[in-house]
Amino acid sequence: MPPVDDLVDVATACAKREPVNVLGVVVDQMSAMSTKGGSFCITFEIKDDGLDNPAWDNSLKVRYFADNESHLPHVLLNDVVLLRNIRITNFKNRATAVAAQNQRISWAIFRAEIDASKSPAITTGPDEFSPTPTEKRKALALQDKAAPFLQPSSARSSRRGGLPAPSSTVIEASISSKKSQFSEVTLIKDLQPDVFCRLVGQVVKDHHYEGDKSTIWVTDYTEQADLPDHEKEEKDTGSLGDKYGHLSNKKQWPGPWGKLTLQVTLWDPHATFARKNVSVGDIVLLTYVRPKFSSYGGLEASVHEDKKYMNKIHIQIVSPDYDKYAQELMNRRKEYWKIHGTKKEETRPAKKQKKVEEKTKLQRKEEGQTALPVTATAAASRTKQNRNIRPRDYGIPPTSVDSLLSAETHIISLPGGVSYKVPFQNVCYSLVVRVVDFYPPTLEDFAVQVQSTSIVDQDPEHIAWDWRFCLLVEGVEPLLSKNQQRERVKIFVSGAEAEHLLCLDATDLRQDKQRLNELREKLAILWGDLEEKKSQEPETAEGGPWAPVKSSNLPFSCCIKEYGVRCRHSEDTDAMAIDGQLCVQKDCFGWERRFSLYATTIHDQST
């Protein structure tokens, strides 16, 4: 536990993966809500610098869980909040401060008084305590620093020209505002034109522009009669209900079909946030939404800049793990796809196309033409993939494992016919692979104990854990012959990228059986019955070497990073090396080429 007065700034807190004491001004917040586990949660953003920038820029998201709603820090905009010993983790590739319901993370709210001559009102919880003089001094300094950039509330006066003072009516409204139209979420089926509302929906399609707007299509799996009717099989002539071609006809509509999807136009700063943070499949909370009839007669919506709080972002990513509206949406989604699942049989046009392709291949063979090689992109598009494993889309075409290991791009050619080969490159790749083995052979060893550098001296008994394991994967490209073996490559998974993959924090898996079961369920989505098949192998059961086995898992898309580490070969003590000792192994150069998983997440099968 860090010392009480050991406060770090928000930027430092975002870079940590350990408990910190942090102080910040609230620039965005959501009302408290209940979770599916029966606890309560409040989410808000804090900053201590760059206060003239949008709320989401360089801010720290805070999620505070408690079994008792009164233990939550019911913050308001412009409050300065202190959080002691709160854990920083990585959620959706972003630093997030999380207070679990089984913890009692101390918090203090500094709220400005109406009378500028008075000190700010201080509320503490969940257990009462007195902030130290250092904490009070820094909180007051942050209030003064933030004052010129904060928008005063109409319900509250400002302190020293900036921060609003508290009002009991406002506090009561923020805590029990479930009756307010701006805290209740409106279902798509209940939308009314020109009535502002809040929506929770899953993004099924997006289109980002270079300008100041973006368009997303969201659904909550409720039907609205005034929405465009999306057919199950779109024709090349366009989408029904899309007279002006807002929807691209290059791809089939991904579903759901019917009148269940709302087109939402986002304007800056919301558009910029969506471009950087929101992907297809995410569940988002949209506030300040204005439904309206479009020029083609159907219902659509827009989210414009907030005229009162110009930097406020009215789109946030939410999770069914803590948001009841998102959980209800996922329940409706599950029921929808039970009824409207896609058919397995081919359509008649697809069968015709397949016959044409087979006829063309036969004709080429008779004419003595050789077939064109199948690229990694083509092979990946023809292979059924595990859609629950999703990498972030960087627009990188898939690379085959064979091409990856050949390292042709490592050969550098210079003028004059001179060429040389570099041992590794710091580049990223996109792969379509399946897992054939993993190491360590037991899941209990997937988390290791690590030393926490910042607090180990103050707390010798502190124990930190980190994910650290390796996957052996192979490609899915067609083989030239039955006797050909697929190339395989090891992908290392650790640290923040492992947290991003699993959406789980590392713990002592030999003691924490619940986390071990959660890990096993997550990895079963990744590799199917591989663990079960591997445990039946005698080499694996005895803790032997790599023993790839056949399993039922599907290939998946992922991103990997290439990097280099010092080799472990013996060194040539007689060599005259500029960069340390040269390795005795030919073509090694003292470096080992490695790959690690990057920007890839396992999503629950229900999502």
Secondary structure as UniProt FT lines:
FT   TURN            4..5
FT   STRAND          7..8
FT   HELIX           10..15
FT   STRAND          20..29
FT   STRAND          33..34
FT   TURN            36..37
FT   STRAND          40..47
FT   TURN            51..52
FT   TURN            55..58
FT   STRAND          60..66
FT   HELIX           69..71
FT   TURN            77..78
FT   STRAND          80..91
FT   TURN            92..93
FT   STRAND          94..99
FT   TURN            101..102
FT   STRAND          107..111
FT   TURN            116..117
FT   STRAND          121..125
FT   HELIX           133..146
FT   HELIX           147..149
FT   TURN            154..155
FT   STRAND          158..159
FT   TURN            160..162
FT   STRAND          163..164
FT   HELIX           168..175
FT   HELIX           177..179
FT   TURN            181..183
FT   HELIX           188..190
FT   TURN            193..194
FT   STRAND          197..208
FT   STRAND          213..219
FT   TURN            225..226
FT   TURN            236..237
FT   TURN            240..241
FT   TURN            243..244
FT   STRAND          261..267
FT   TURN            268..269
FT   HELIX           270..277
FT   TURN            280..281
FT   STRAND          283..293
FT   TURN            295..296
FT   STRAND          299..303
FT   TURN            310..311
FT   STRAND          315..318
FT   TURN            320..322
FT   HELIX           324..339
FT   HELIX           348..366
FT   TURN            367..368
FT   HELIX           376..382
FT   TURN            387..388
FT   STRAND          389..391
FT   HELIX           401..406
FT   HELIX           408..410
FT   STRAND          411..414
FT   TURN            415..417
FT   STRAND          418..421
FT   STRAND          428..439
FT   HELIX           443..445
FT   STRAND          447..450
FT   TURN            453..458
FT   TURN            460..461
FT   STRAND          464..475
FT   TURN            482..483
FT   STRAND          488..494
FT   HELIX           495..502
FT   TURN            509..511
FT   HELIX           513..527
FT   TURN            528..529
FT   HELIX           530..535
FT   HELIX           538..541
FT   TURN            542..543
FT   STRAND          556..566
FT   STRAND          571..572
FT   TURN            573..574
FT   STRAND          582..583
FT   TURN            586..587
FT   TURN            589..590
FT   STRAND          591..598
FT   STRAND          600..602
FT   TURN            605..606
//
